[in-house]
């Protein structure tokens, strides 16, 4: 898991990264990081290639970090080459 600060995330996003929230839709709708794309972990293997390019950078997070670890492994197995697990959103809620 990468320990990034808000500026790191903004710079990576400006460079074309996808900020991926793998929590379920209800959790996402209650609040997410700015500009995050939601693909719940349960359907990530089905929708990953449809919604993201495997060579583009991806920053993945969830609520506390556990699902982000699983998502990182799923994406690697699907051939995604530039995935960074940033952990739980509670670390970044102040990044408005």
N, C-alpha and C positions, 0 to 999 in steps of 0.2 A: 504494500500500500504506500502510495506516495503522499508525503506530507507537504501539500502545496498551500500557498497563501492566496488570497483573493486576487492579487495582481498576476500571479502565475496562471490562475484559471482564466482571467480576462485575456491575457496575452495569448494563451493557447487557443482560446475561442476565436480571437481575432485572426489567428493564423489558419482558421478553418476547421477546428476540432468540433466534434459533436459532444455536447454535455448530455450524458445518458443517465436517466433516472430509471432504475429497474424495480422500484416499488410498485405495488398494485395501483390501479387507476384511482381508487378511492383515496389512498394516501397521497398520491400525486395531486389530486384535485383539492386537497386540504392545504396544500402549500408545497412549492418546489423552488429550486434555485432558478434564478432568471435565465431564460432562453433554453431551459432543459427540454429534452425530448423524452417522452415516456414510452418505454417498451417494457412491460412487466416481465420479470424473470421467467415466469411460467411459459410465456410465448416468445421469448427472445430467440430461441433456436429457429423458430418459424419465420419471424419478421426481420431478423438482423440484416440479411442481404437485401431485403426489399427496401429498408429504410435508411441504410448506411452503406458507404463504400468501404470495402475491407482494407483499403490502403490509407484511408483518412484517419487522422488521430481521433481517438475516443477517450473521453474522461468519464468513467462510470462511478456512480454512487448509489446508495440506498439510504435507509434510515440510520442504521448503526454500523454497517460495514460488512456483515455476513453475506448478504445477497450479492453485494458488489464483488466479493471474492469469487463466488460461484459464476457470476456473469463474466468476469475476466477470463476464467477458465473456458467457459462456453464459447466466448468470442475467439479465443486463441485456437480452440479446436475447429472453429468454422473458417479459420484462415485469416482472421483480422490480425494485422501486423503491428499496430501502434495503439495498444490499449493501456490506459493508466487507471488503476483503481485509486480513487481519491477518498474512499471510505464512506463514512456516514455524513448525512447532510447537516447534522447538528454542529459539525466542525465549520460549516460554511454558511450558516443561516444569516450571518452578519454581512455577507458579501452582496449587498443590494445594489 
